[in-house]
Amino acid sequence: MDRTRDHLTETHYGAPHVHGPLKLFNPTKRHIPLPASKPDDTSPGSSTPQDTSTKPSLHTSSTSRDNRKGRHALGVAESGIYHVWRSRDNRKGRHAIVLTDGAITSAGVRPTSHPAEISKGILRMLIRCPIWDISYDVAMLFTIGSVVWCINGFFAWYPLYRPSTLFSGEDVGAGWTAMIGATIFEVGAVMGVLEAVNENRTDCFGWALEKAVTEEEARIVARHNGCQHHHGSRRTFLGGRLNERLDRVEADGVVDEKGGDGRQKRRFTWCPTWYELRTHYFRELGFLAAFIQLLGATIFWVPGIVGIPQILERLSGAETTGVYWLLQVVGGSGFIISSAMLMLEVQSKWWKPNLKSLGWHIGFWNWIGGIGFTLCGALGFGASDPSVNYAATLATFIGSWAFLLGSIIQWYESLDKYPVVVEK
């Protein structure tokens, strides 16, 4: 068996028309046309038409410049509907679809950016709590941790801004909230790595053709029961079978014990093998971002613990500089690098921001938060100066709110499993 297939090498990474910001890393995006075919092209229990990923129907186009450059221009799908495989969405259990301007009316769905859909997304945040979904758990951990850090800012910075509000024991509150916030960030970072190594390894697009009246008109519908991402399993959190829905699909005779190509079905993995790391994850932007975030959070956790007044007061000046302030700089730098890689993952070019992507805004605000935390440690070397100490605590306060904003967007994203985008 060719083990390179374990990580979508033949289905996505080695497929035509894939995109990525840097050639050094794995591709991060692929458009797969949904042909304007008859309803019977979709088998029961399947999340995508049978020939979508292998025999897409296209109107291809070429130009003399394309021929000279050896390029193959991607034409417009007959239906004007494209499945979109994106590495971030695959990690988050999301199923994106892109519609052309002419297909949005006949498709029977609204774009995710529509005010009504945004309102539904906000409502989902208020009424849904899918704790079995690791992507939701990651978002909530960082949201709660950011709230704790914002509270820490009121203990540490606000008394410097308004000395009249200072009360006895406020430094204790600052120290303990910093420790709790850093601990929550550490747990969230561990969960983020687990999320990254449990990406879905099969085609799971989540949308299917419902009916087609003419070749120009196709109505699509989300197929929740056919999803093979682990995010949908309510009974197998952090272990067991990949998805409880597979049992029902197998009962209908659609999927055999090892899948169509003889591979074992994906189970939740706690630790990737060296082979997986060497051949895949060390070139995967999402995994590298999560891993660097874990390293940064672990290093940052140390000054979070040391910052408790009962411990900090016992350290000498040199020990405070090395264990407390320096490790804040190193840990915060890990947050900066990780967030930059998350922004890069959703960009088509390394230099071109993707302002339409929720993932990009999550990475951006976390990047601002990482800068704030790093500046706090850097300014801390001169904390004996009151003005420098004020700037250091203010940097943490601003960084905490930036992390909170990014985490809330990530919370919203984790519940939006079927995004719809309209493009020309």
VEXBANU-637134 format. One line per field, with one value per residue (C-alpha): residue number from 1; residue in one letter; x, y, z. Coordinates in pm, whole numbers. Layout:
N
pos	NUM | ... .
code	a | ... .
X	X | ... .
Y	Y | ... .
Z	Z | ... .
This chain:
424
pos	1 | 2 | 3 | 4 | 5 | 6 | 7 | 8 | 9 | 10 | 11 | 12 | 13 | 14 | 15 | 16 | 17 | 18 | 19 | 20 | 21 | 22 | 23 | 24 | 25 | 26 | 27 | 28 | 29 | 30 | 31 | 32 | 33 | 34 | 35 | 36 | 37 | 38 | 39 | 40 | 41 | 42 | 43 | 44 | 45 | 46 | 47 | 48 | 49 | 50 | 51 | 52 | 53 | 54 | 55 | 56 | 57 | 58 | 59 | 60 | 61 | 62 | 63 | 64 | 65 | 66 | 67 | 68 | 69 | 70 | 71 | 72 | 73 | 74 | 75 | 76 | 77 | 78 | 79 | 80 | 81 | 82 | 83 | 84 | 85 | 86 | 87 | 88 | 89 | 90 | 91 | 92 | 93 | 94 | 95 | 96 | 97 | 98 | 99 | 100 | 101 | 102 | 103 | 104 | 105 | 106 | 107 | 108 | 109 | 110 | 111 | 112 | 113 | 114 | 115 | 116 | 117 | 118 | 119 | 120 | 121 | 122 | 123 | 124 | 125 | 126 | 127 | 128 | 129 | 130 | 131 | 132 | 133 | 134 | 135 | 136 | 137 | 138 | 139 | 140 | 141 | 142 | 143 | 144 | 145 | 146 | 147 | 148 | 149 | 150 | 151 | 152 | 153 | 154 | 155 | 156 | 157 | 158 | 159 | 160 | 161 | 162 | 163 | 164 | 165 | 166 | 167 | 168 | 169 | 170 | 171 | 172 | 173 | 174 | 175 | 176 | 177 | 178 | 179 | 180 | 181 | 182 | 183 | 184 | 185 | 186 | 187 | 188 | 189 | 190 | 191 | 192 | 193 | 194 | 195 | 196 | 197 | 198 | 199 | 200 | 201 | 202 | 203 | 204 | 205 | 206 | 207 | 208 | 209 | 210 | 211 | 212 | 213 | 214 | 215 | 216 | 217 | 218 | 219 | 220 | 221 | 222 | 223 | 224 | 225 | 226 | 227 | 228 | 229 | 230 | 231 | 232 | 233 | 234 | 235 | 236 | 237 | 238 | 239 | 240 | 241 | 242 | 243 | 244 | 245 | 246 | 247 | 248 | 249 | 250 | 251 | 252 | 253 | 254 | 255 | 256 | 257 | 258 | 259 | 260 | 261 | 262 | 263 | 264 | 265 | 266 | 267 | 268 | 269 | 270 | 271 | 272 | 273 | 274 | 275 | 276 | 277 | 278 | 279 | 280 | 281 | 282 | 283 | 284 | 285 | 286 | 287 | 288 | 289 | 290 | 291 | 292 | 293 | 294 | 295 | 296 | 297 | 298 | 299 | 300 | 301 | 302 | 303 | 304 | 305 | 306 | 307 | 308 | 309 | 310 | 311 | 312 | 313 | 314 | 315 | 316 | 317 | 318 | 319 | 320 | 321 | 322 | 323 | 324 | 325 | 326 | 327 | 328 | 329 | 330 | 331 | 332 | 333 | 334 | 335 | 336 | 337 | 338 | 339 | 340 | 341 | 342 | 343 | 344 | 345 | 346 | 347 | 348 | 349 | 350 | 351 | 352 | 353 | 354 | 355 | 356 | 357 | 358 | 359 | 360 | 361 | 362 | 363 | 364 | 365 | 366 | 367 | 368 | 369 | 370 | 371 | 372 | 373 | 374 | 375 | 376 | 377 | 378 | 379 | 380 | 381 | 382 | 383 | 384 | 385 | 386 | 387 | 388 | 389 | 390 | 391 | 392 | 393 | 394 | 395 | 396 | 397 | 398 | 399 | 400 | 401 | 402 | 403 | 404 | 405 | 406 | 407 | 408 | 409 | 410 | 411 | 412 | 413 | 414 | 415 | 416 | 417 | 418 | 419 | 420 | 421 | 422 | 423 | 424 .
code	m | d | r | t | r | d | h | l | t | e | t | h | y | g | a | p | h | v | h | g | p | l | k | l | f | n | p | t | k | r | h | i | p | l | p | a | s | k | p | d | d | t | s | p | g | s | s | t | p | q | d | t | s | t | k | p | s | l | h | t | s | s | t | s | r | d | n | r | k | g | r | h | a | l | g | v | a | e | s | g | i | y | h | v | w | r | s | r | d | n | r | k | g | r | h | a | i | v | l | t | d | g | a | i | t | s | a | g | v | r | p | t | s | h | p | a | e | i | s | k | g | i | l | r | m | l | i | r | c | p | i | w | d | i | s | y | d | v | a | m | l | f | t | i | g | s | v | v | w | c | i | n | g | f | f | a | w | y | p | l | y | r | p | s | t | l | f | s | g | e | d | v | g | a | g | w | t | a | m | i | g | a | t | i | f | e | v | g | a | v | m | g | v | l | e | a | v | n | e | n | r | t | d | c | f | g | w | a | l | e | k | a | v | t | e | e | e | a | r | i | v | a | r | h | n | g | c | q | h | h | h | g | s | r | r | t | f | l | g | g | r | l | n | e | r | l | d | r | v | e | a | d | g | v | v | d | e | k | g | g | d | g | r | q | k | r | r | f | t | w | c | p | t | w | y | e | l | r | t | h | y | f | r | e | l | g | f | l | a | a | f | i | q | l | l | g | a | t | i | f | w | v | p | g | i | v | g | i | p | q | i | l | e | r | l | s | g | a | e | t | t | g | v | y | w | l | l | q | v | v | g | g | s | g | f | i | i | s | s | a | m | l | m | l | e | v | q | s | k | w | w | k | p | n | l | k | s | l | g | w | h | i | g | f | w | n | w | i | g | g | i | g | f | t | l | c | g | a | l | g | f | g | a | s | d | p | s | v | n | y | a | a | t | l | a | t | f | i | g | s | w | a | f | l | l | g | s | i | i | q | w | y | e | s | l | d | k | y | p | v | v | v | e | k .
X	0 | 132 | 149 | 176 | -199 | -247 | -247 | -441 | -128 | -315 | -654 | -550 | -182 | -84 | -394 | -409 | -524 | -411 | -285 | -57 | 124 | 470 | 600 | 805 | 484 | 187 | -89 | -365 | -656 | -821 | -1137 | -1325 | -1610 | -1948 | -2080 | -2435 | -2551 | -2866 | -2976 | -2903 | -2530 | -2539 | -2551 | -2731 | -2510 | -2244 | -2138 | -2037 | -2131 | -1952 | -1748 | -1679 | -1323 | -1217 | -1397 | -1495 | -1687 | -1521 | -1524 | -1146 | -980 | -631 | -440 | -120 | 56 | -68 | 60 | 401 | 425 | 300 | -2 | -353 | -626 | -910 | -1238 | -1588 | -1778 | -2089 | -2299 | -2109 | -2063 | -1730 | -1642 | -1348 | -1092 | -891 | -642 | -778 | -1139 | -1043 | -885 | -1189 | -1448 | -1585 | -1721 | -1683 | -1851 | -1804 | -2077 | -2045 | -2270 | -2497 | -2536 | -2631 | -3000 | -3057 | -2846 | -3102 | -2854 | -2742 | -2379 | -2228 | -2171 | -2547 | -2681 | -2933 | -2658 | -2440 | -2733 | -2775 | -2405 | -2431 | -2740 | -2549 | -2288 | -2558 | -2748 | -2497 | -2229 | -2078 | -1810 | -1738 | -1603 | -1233 | -1231 | -1506 | -1313 | -997 | -1192 | -1363 | -1041 | -868 | -1179 | -1193 | -818 | -833 | -1109 | -888 | -600 | -829 | -919 | -547 | -502 | -745 | -542 | -201 | -249 | -558 | -416 | -125 | -372 | -601 | -398 | -708 | -851 | -560 | -659 | -471 | -386 | -437 | -90 | -199 | -497 | -267 | -29 | -291 | -495 | -175 | -106 | -461 | -465 | -131 | -249 | -567 | -361 | -136 | -433 | -576 | -244 | -230 | -582 | -479 | -203 | -446 | -683 | -404 | -300 | -659 | -742 | -983 | -792 | -1070 | -1286 | -1556 | -1714 | -2047 | -2258 | -2452 | -2661 | -3030 | -3178 | -3088 | -3357 | -3123 | -2748 | -2738 | -2941 | -2849 | -2980 | -2744 | -2802 | -2578 | -2543 | -2479 | -2514 | -2241 | -1973 | -1661 | -1487 | -1439 | -1601 | -1951 | -1914 | -2086 | -1984 | -1615 | -1445 | -1064 | -1072 | -1261 | -1413 | -1381 | -1749 | -2058 | -2235 | -2006 | -2185 | -2512 | -2347 | -2190 | -2528 | -2653 | -2364 | -2199 | -1864 | -1679 | -1466 | -1150 | -1292 | -1291 | -911 | -843 | -724 | -837 | -1086 | -935 | -940 | -855 | -476 | -297 | 49 | 154 | 418 | 764 | 670 | 367 | 574 | 851 | 634 | 349 | 325 | 665 | 540 | 188 | 139 | -153 | 35 | 353 | 150 | -17 | 313 | 494 | 200 | 233 | 604 | 534 | 252 | 466 | 753 | 509 | 354 | 675 | 664 | 290 | 363 | 665 | 457 | 265 | 381 | 485 | 729 | 836 | 936 | 1189 | 1380 | 1690 | 1718 | 1907 | 1661 | 1367 | 1525 | 1599 | 1305 | 1030 | 1093 | 1309 | 1078 | 786 | 971 | 1048 | 698 | 533 | 753 | 613 | 261 | 370 | 524 | 230 | -27 | 170 | 168 | -208 | -256 | -22 | -214 | -532 | -360 | -322 | 8 | 250 | 231 | -145 | -373 | -698 | -940 | -1241 | -1127 | -1229 | -911 | -701 | -866 | -823 | -453 | -422 | -571 | -374 | -65 | -144 | -196 | 139 | 310 | 149 | 267 | 617 | 644 | 547 | 843 | 1081 | 978 | 995 | 1375 | 1336 | 1037 | 1217 | 1125 | 758 | 684 | 835 | 644 | 324 | 393 | 466 | 138 | -53 | 99 | -34 | -376 | -402 | -269 | -529 | -815 | -667 | -650 | -1010 | -1131 | -948 | -1085 | -1444 | -1408 | -1266 | -1564 | -1796 | -1595 | -1600 | -1980 | -2009 | -1951 | -2102 | -1970 | -2094 | -1887 | -1985 | -1707 | -1690 .
Y	0 | 346 | 524 | 866 | 845 | 870 | 1248 | 1334 | 1338 | 1197 | 1356 | 1713 | 1782 | 1616 | 1724 | 1990 | 2344 | 2350 | 2669 | 2766 | 3082 | 2919 | 2623 | 2508 | 2403 | 2185 | 2340 | 2499 | 2538 | 2360 | 2435 | 2128 | 2195 | 2041 | 1930 | 2021 | 1661 | 1470 | 1404 | 1032 | 1114 | 1150 | 823 | 790 | 874 | 1036 | 1392 | 1469 | 1355 | 1038 | 1190 | 1529 | 1468 | 1239 | 1346 | 1711 | 1855 | 2178 | 2437 | 2470 | 2765 | 2848 | 3138 | 3166 | 3300 | 3004 | 2765 | 2934 | 2920 | 2560 | 2662 | 2516 | 2773 | 2660 | 2730 | 2771 | 2470 | 2389 | 2440 | 2748 | 2569 | 2466 | 2256 | 2418 | 2212 | 2433 | 2304 | 2528 | 2433 | 2066 | 2102 | 2283 | 2042 | 2307 | 2244 | 2549 | 2599 | 2875 | 2995 | 3219 | 3524 | 3340 | 3030 | 3191 | 3230 | 2877 | 2714 | 2799 | 2916 | 3252 | 3359 | 3343 | 3719 | 3785 | 3970 | 3694 | 3429 | 3641 | 3671 | 3294 | 3256 | 3486 | 3299 | 2969 | 3114 | 3179 | 2849 | 2584 | 2422 | 2126 | 2031 | 1712 | 1937 | 1996 | 2309 | 2458 | 2363 | 2533 | 2851 | 2852 | 2785 | 3081 | 3295 | 3214 | 3253 | 3593 | 3705 | 3608 | 3808 | 4109 | 4083 | 4063 | 4394 | 4564 | 4435 | 4524 | 4826 | 5010 | 5100 | 5269 | 5459 | 5546 | 5520 | 5600 | 5257 | 5066 | 4836 | 4601 | 4264 | 4380 | 4252 | 3908 | 3923 | 4024 | 3737 | 3466 | 3578 | 3575 | 3218 | 3103 | 3275 | 3124 | 2778 | 2803 | 2914 | 2609 | 2372 | 2546 | 2512 | 2138 | 2099 | 2300 | 2050 | 1760 | 1936 | 1975 | 1607 | 1489 | 1651 | 1460 | 1245 | 1164 | 1369 | 1522 | 1821 | 1829 | 1948 | 1745 | 1812 | 1803 | 1857 | 2002 | 2148 | 2260 | 2260 | 2617 | 2553 | 2330 | 2331 | 2220 | 2111 | 2042 | 1670 | 1654 | 1277 | 1209 | 1412 | 1214 | 1481 | 1380 | 1707 | 1564 | 1266 | 1326 | 995 | 966 | 1280 | 1241 | 878 | 586 | 578 | 871 | 945 | 777 | 856 | 614 | 330 | 435 | 482 | 136 | -12 | 109 | -64 | 255 | 223 | -97 | -167 | -19 | 233 | 215 | 197 | -56 | 192 | 175 | 444 | 742 | 731 | 1010 | 1028 | 1154 | 1161 | 1142 | 895 | 1006 | 905 | 1135 | 1420 | 1379 | 1334 | 1567 | 1771 | 1942 | 2095 | 2172 | 2538 | 2467 | 2204 | 2413 | 2711 | 2497 | 2339 | 2674 | 2810 | 2517 | 2587 | 2956 | 2884 | 2636 | 2884 | 3162 | 2938 | 2955 | 3333 | 3292 | 3064 | 3262 | 3581 | 3473 | 3727 | 3459 | 3321 | 3641 | 3809 | 3535 | 3580 | 3791 | 4063 | 3838 | 3553 | 3786 | 3907 | 3558 | 3353 | 3614 | 3885 | 3698 | 3397 | 3632 | 3767 | 3418 | 3285 | 3593 | 3562 | 3213 | 3360 | 3614 | 3351 | 3113 | 3382 | 3496 | 3140 | 3115 | 3431 | 3295 | 2966 | 3130 | 3367 | 3294 | 3485 | 3532 | 3909 | 3944 | 3965 | 3770 | 4013 | 3799 | 3504 | 3463 | 3262 | 3558 | 3795 | 3538 | 3517 | 3896 | 3975 | 3695 | 3845 | 4181 | 4001 | 3825 | 4158 | 4301 | 4011 | 4024 | 4400 | 4352 | 4122 | 4343 | 4656 | 4463 | 4481 | 4849 | 4808 | 4999 | 5314 | 5396 | 5509 | 5190 | 4977 | 5157 | 5084 | 4717 | 4660 | 4855 | 4632 | 4322 | 4485 | 4572 | 4231 | 4060 | 4240 | 4160 | 3791 | 3810 | 3957 | 3691 | 3417 | 3537 | 3530 | 3178 | 3083 | 3209 | 3023 | 2693 | 2683 | 2782 | 2441 | 2514 | 2851 | 2974 | 3223 | 3410 | 3496 | 3618 .
Z	0 | -89 | 245 | 79 | 32 | 407 | 390 | 76 | -141 | -438 | -373 | -296 | -247 | -574 | -767 | -1038 | -966 | -604 | -445 | -162 | -49 | -52 | -252 | 47 | 226 | 137 | -76 | 126 | -117 | -407 | -604 | -724 | -971 | -900 | -1242 | -1337 | -1337 | -1254 | -897 | -930 | -949 | -573 | -385 | -50 | 244 | 27 | 99 | -258 | -609 | -703 | -984 | -826 | -713 | -994 | -1310 | -1280 | -1574 | -1684 | -1956 | -1987 | -2146 | -2261 | -2405 | -2607 | -2296 | -2090 | -2355 | -2362 | -1983 | -1962 | -1757 | -1762 | -1705 | -1480 | -1649 | -1506 | -1379 | -1576 | -1264 | -1143 | -810 | -662 | -361 | -187 | 0 | 235 | 489 | 766 | 696 | 686 | 1029 | 1165 | 1021 | 782 | 432 | 211 | -122 | -380 | -615 | -916 | -947 | -1188 | -970 | -638 | -727 | -856 | -583 | -316 | -53 | 83 | 110 | 457 | 447 | 420 | 729 | 794 | 793 | 1021 | 1262 | 1257 | 1333 | 1635 | 1753 | 1727 | 1962 | 2220 | 2203 | 2091 | 2304 | 2110 | 2360 | 2160 | 1880 | 1946 | 1726 | 1941 | 2255 | 2126 | 2052 | 2391 | 2583 | 2421 | 2471 | 2842 | 2876 | 2706 | 2941 | 3235 | 3085 | 3040 | 3409 | 3481 | 3298 | 3533 | 3828 | 3682 | 3455 | 3576 | 3921 | 3740 | 3524 | 3817 | 4141 | 4344 | 4255 | 4412 | 4697 | 4925 | 4768 | 4410 | 4315 | 4433 | 4197 | 3911 | 3979 | 4010 | 3708 | 3501 | 3614 | 3542 | 3201 | 3102 | 3212 | 3004 | 2704 | 2754 | 2755 | 2449 | 2268 | 2343 | 2205 | 1900 | 1820 | 1865 | 1626 | 1370 | 1374 | 1340 | 1009 | 790 | 542 | 298 | 65 | 284 | 113 | 296 | 3 | -251 | -560 | -474 | -818 | -1154 | -1378 | -1654 | -1703 | -1579 | -1268 | -973 | -619 | -345 | 11 | 312 | 390 | 763 | 794 | 540 | 717 | 805 | 1015 | 1379 | 1489 | 1443 | 1675 | 2007 | 2164 | 2079 | 2210 | 2203 | 2099 | 1951 | 1607 | 1374 | 1350 | 1484 | 1156 | 973 | 1150 | 991 | 653 | 674 | 762 | 425 | 253 | 130 | 310 | 386 | 692 | 545 | 301 | -75 | -110 | 164 | 425 | 785 | 877 | 1056 | 1435 | 1676 | 1711 | 2020 | 1868 | 1500 | 1391 | 1283 | 928 | 939 | 1080 | 823 | 515 | 598 | 915 | 895 | 568 | 690 | 784 | 1017 | 1216 | 1236 | 1359 | 1627 | 1730 | 1757 | 1953 | 2193 | 2237 | 2297 | 2541 | 2733 | 2765 | 2854 | 3119 | 3326 | 3393 | 3442 | 3738 | 3856 | 3853 | 4162 | 4426 | 4677 | 4416 | 4242 | 4566 | 4638 | 4309 | 4274 | 4012 | 3768 | 3821 | 3761 | 3438 | 3307 | 3430 | 3428 | 3168 | 2915 | 2895 | 2834 | 2530 | 2399 | 2462 | 2316 | 2008 | 1961 | 1956 | 1692 | 1463 | 1505 | 1425 | 1120 | 988 | 1040 | 834 | 569 | 550 | 421 | 177 | -193 | -201 | 87 | 47 | -12 | 297 | 270 | 431 | 335 | 548 | 911 | 964 | 850 | 1098 | 1376 | 1297 | 1269 | 1609 | 1772 | 1608 | 1768 | 2100 | 2065 | 2000 | 2314 | 2532 | 2383 | 2436 | 2799 | 2852 | 2654 | 2844 | 3168 | 3162 | 3248 | 3480 | 3756 | 3562 | 3639 | 3283 | 3135 | 3385 | 3283 | 2914 | 2990 | 3173 | 2906 | 2636 | 2813 | 2855 | 2484 | 2385 | 2602 | 2429 | 2088 | 2184 | 2304 | 1974 | 1774 | 1999 | 1962 | 1583 | 1614 | 1830 | 1555 | 1290 | 1481 | 1464 | 1097 | 938 | 595 | 468 | 130 | -71 | -389 | -631 | -987 .
